[in-house]
Every structure is written in C-alpha cells, then in structure tokens.
C-alpha cells in the first residue's frame, strides 16, 4: 500500500506542476496578445497603449511567477 500511495503522491505532484506551467503559459500568451494590441493602438491613442503595455508587464510577472512556483512544488 505504501508503494501505491507514493505513486499517487508523485502523480498528484506532477499534475500540480503541469497545471502551474499551463497557467504560466496562459499568462505569457495573454501578455503577448496585449503587446500586439498595445503596438497597434500606439498610433491612435497613446494613453491606451501605455495602459495595455503596463497590463502586459503585469501578465509577464504573473507568468514567470507561475513557472517559478511550478518548479518549487515538492
């Protein structure tokens, strides 16, 4: 039974890591989309472009934090 418990524990940890990596990837994809919108809006409205670019920076930070958290799951 101990071996089966260890197997489930490892499986659960790997599922947690995978989930955190997918969350990080999602944040990075959303940040890339925000950068694209920011660049396209730069000519029309500079203020909106700055707001969207700031939002993209926050998304990048969240994405990188999710990857760090995925690596720290033990």
Rosetta constraint file for C-alpha pairs under 8 A:
AtomPair CA 1 CA 5 HARMONIC 6.18 0.50
AtomPair CA 2 CA 6 HARMONIC 6.16 0.50
AtomPair CA 3 CA 7 HARMONIC 6.23 0.50
AtomPair CA 4 CA 8 HARMONIC 6.29 0.50
AtomPair CA 5 CA 9 HARMONIC 6.12 0.50
AtomPair CA 6 CA 10 HARMONIC 6.20 0.50
AtomPair CA 7 CA 11 HARMONIC 6.17 0.50
AtomPair CA 8 CA 12 HARMONIC 6.04 0.50
AtomPair CA 9 CA 13 HARMONIC 6.22 0.50
AtomPair CA 10 CA 14 HARMONIC 6.17 0.50
AtomPair CA 11 CA 15 HARMONIC 6.15 0.50
AtomPair CA 12 CA 16 HARMONIC 6.19 0.50
AtomPair CA 13 CA 17 HARMONIC 6.23 0.50
AtomPair CA 13 CA 73 HARMONIC 7.04 0.50
AtomPair CA 13 CA 74 HARMONIC 7.07 0.50
AtomPair CA 14 CA 18 HARMONIC 6.08 0.50
AtomPair CA 15 CA 19 HARMONIC 6.09 0.50
AtomPair CA 16 CA 20 HARMONIC 6.21 0.50
AtomPair CA 16 CA 70 HARMONIC 7.38 0.50
AtomPair CA 16 CA 73 HARMONIC 7.67 0.50
AtomPair CA 17 CA 21 HARMONIC 6.15 0.50
AtomPair CA 17 CA 70 HARMONIC 4.69 0.50
AtomPair CA 17 CA 71 HARMONIC 7.04 0.50
AtomPair CA 17 CA 73 HARMONIC 6.73 0.50
AtomPair CA 18 CA 22 HARMONIC 6.14 0.50
AtomPair CA 18 CA 70 HARMONIC 7.45 0.50
AtomPair CA 19 CA 23 HARMONIC 6.19 0.50
AtomPair CA 20 CA 24 HARMONIC 6.17 0.50
AtomPair CA 20 CA 66 HARMONIC 5.62 0.50
AtomPair CA 20 CA 67 HARMONIC 6.57 0.50
AtomPair CA 20 CA 69 HARMONIC 7.07 0.50
AtomPair CA 20 CA 70 HARMONIC 5.19 0.50
AtomPair CA 21 CA 25 HARMONIC 6.07 0.50
AtomPair CA 21 CA 66 HARMONIC 6.48 0.50
AtomPair CA 21 CA 67 HARMONIC 5.56 0.50
AtomPair CA 21 CA 70 HARMONIC 6.11 0.50
AtomPair CA 22 CA 26 HARMONIC 6.08 0.50
AtomPair CA 23 CA 27 HARMONIC 6.31 0.50
AtomPair CA 23 CA 63 HARMONIC 7.13 0.50
AtomPair CA 23 CA 66 HARMONIC 6.64 0.50
AtomPair CA 24 CA 28 HARMONIC 6.28 0.50
AtomPair CA 24 CA 62 HARMONIC 7.05 0.50
AtomPair CA 24 CA 63 HARMONIC 4.00 0.50
AtomPair CA 24 CA 64 HARMONIC 6.41 0.50
AtomPair CA 24 CA 65 HARMONIC 7.46 0.50
AtomPair CA 24 CA 66 HARMONIC 4.85 0.50
AtomPair CA 24 CA 67 HARMONIC 5.70 0.50
AtomPair CA 25 CA 29 HARMONIC 6.15 0.50
AtomPair CA 25 CA 63 HARMONIC 6.48 0.50
AtomPair CA 26 CA 30 HARMONIC 6.18 0.50
AtomPair CA 26 CA 63 HARMONIC 7.46 0.50
AtomPair CA 27 CA 31 HARMONIC 6.10 0.50
AtomPair CA 27 CA 59 HARMONIC 5.52 0.50
AtomPair CA 27 CA 60 HARMONIC 6.56 0.50
AtomPair CA 27 CA 62 HARMONIC 6.64 0.50
AtomPair CA 27 CA 63 HARMONIC 4.87 0.50
AtomPair CA 28 CA 32 HARMONIC 6.20 0.50
AtomPair CA 28 CA 59 HARMONIC 6.59 0.50
AtomPair CA 28 CA 60 HARMONIC 5.66 0.50
AtomPair CA 28 CA 63 HARMONIC 5.51 0.50
AtomPair CA 29 CA 33 HARMONIC 6.31 0.50
AtomPair CA 30 CA 34 HARMONIC 6.16 0.50
AtomPair CA 30 CA 56 HARMONIC 7.63 0.50
AtomPair CA 30 CA 59 HARMONIC 7.13 0.50
AtomPair CA 31 CA 35 HARMONIC 6.22 0.50
AtomPair CA 31 CA 55 HARMONIC 7.72 0.50
AtomPair CA 31 CA 56 HARMONIC 4.53 0.50
AtomPair CA 31 CA 57 HARMONIC 7.17 0.50
AtomPair CA 31 CA 59 HARMONIC 5.38 0.50
AtomPair CA 31 CA 60 HARMONIC 5.98 0.50
AtomPair CA 32 CA 36 HARMONIC 6.34 0.50
AtomPair CA 32 CA 56 HARMONIC 7.30 0.50
AtomPair CA 33 CA 37 HARMONIC 6.29 0.50
AtomPair CA 34 CA 38 HARMONIC 5.98 0.50
AtomPair CA 34 CA 52 HARMONIC 6.13 0.50
AtomPair CA 34 CA 53 HARMONIC 6.72 0.50
AtomPair CA 34 CA 55 HARMONIC 7.42 0.50
AtomPair CA 34 CA 56 HARMONIC 5.49 0.50
AtomPair CA 35 CA 39 HARMONIC 6.14 0.50
AtomPair CA 35 CA 52 HARMONIC 7.29 0.50
AtomPair CA 35 CA 53 HARMONIC 6.03 0.50
AtomPair CA 35 CA 56 HARMONIC 6.26 0.50
AtomPair CA 36 CA 40 HARMONIC 6.26 0.50
AtomPair CA 37 CA 41 HARMONIC 6.03 0.50
AtomPair CA 37 CA 49 HARMONIC 7.75 0.50
AtomPair CA 37 CA 52 HARMONIC 7.46 0.50
AtomPair CA 38 CA 42 HARMONIC 6.01 0.50
AtomPair CA 38 CA 48 HARMONIC 7.56 0.50
AtomPair CA 38 CA 49 HARMONIC 4.57 0.50
AtomPair CA 38 CA 50 HARMONIC 7.24 0.50
AtomPair CA 38 CA 52 HARMONIC 5.57 0.50
AtomPair CA 38 CA 53 HARMONIC 5.80 0.50
AtomPair CA 39 CA 43 HARMONIC 7.96 0.50
AtomPair CA 39 CA 49 HARMONIC 6.95 0.50
AtomPair CA 41 CA 45 HARMONIC 5.92 0.50
AtomPair CA 41 CA 46 HARMONIC 7.22 0.50
AtomPair CA 41 CA 48 HARMONIC 7.13 0.50
AtomPair CA 41 CA 49 HARMONIC 5.63 0.50
AtomPair CA 42 CA 46 HARMONIC 5.16 0.50
AtomPair CA 42 CA 48 HARMONIC 7.70 0.50
AtomPair CA 42 CA 49 HARMONIC 5.19 0.50
AtomPair CA 45 CA 49 HARMONIC 6.37 0.50
AtomPair CA 46 CA 50 HARMONIC 6.33 0.50
AtomPair CA 47 CA 51 HARMONIC 6.35 0.50
AtomPair CA 48 CA 52 HARMONIC 6.14 0.50
AtomPair CA 49 CA 53 HARMONIC 6.05 0.50
AtomPair CA 50 CA 54 HARMONIC 6.11 0.50
AtomPair CA 51 CA 55 HARMONIC 6.24 0.50
AtomPair CA 52 CA 56 HARMONIC 6.19 0.50
AtomPair CA 53 CA 57 HARMONIC 6.37 0.50
AtomPair CA 54 CA 58 HARMONIC 6.46 0.50
AtomPair CA 55 CA 59 HARMONIC 6.28 0.50
AtomPair CA 56 CA 60 HARMONIC 6.22 0.50
AtomPair CA 57 CA 61 HARMONIC 6.33 0.50
AtomPair CA 58 CA 62 HARMONIC 6.28 0.50
AtomPair CA 59 CA 63 HARMONIC 6.07 0.50
AtomPair CA 60 CA 64 HARMONIC 6.13 0.50
AtomPair CA 61 CA 65 HARMONIC 6.08 0.50
AtomPair CA 62 CA 66 HARMONIC 6.20 0.50
AtomPair CA 63 CA 67 HARMONIC 6.49 0.50
AtomPair CA 64 CA 68 HARMONIC 6.28 0.50
AtomPair CA 65 CA 69 HARMONIC 6.04 0.50
AtomPair CA 66 CA 70 HARMONIC 6.08 0.50
AtomPair CA 67 CA 71 HARMONIC 6.40 0.50
AtomPair CA 68 CA 72 HARMONIC 6.37 0.50
AtomPair CA 69 CA 73 HARMONIC 6.51 0.50
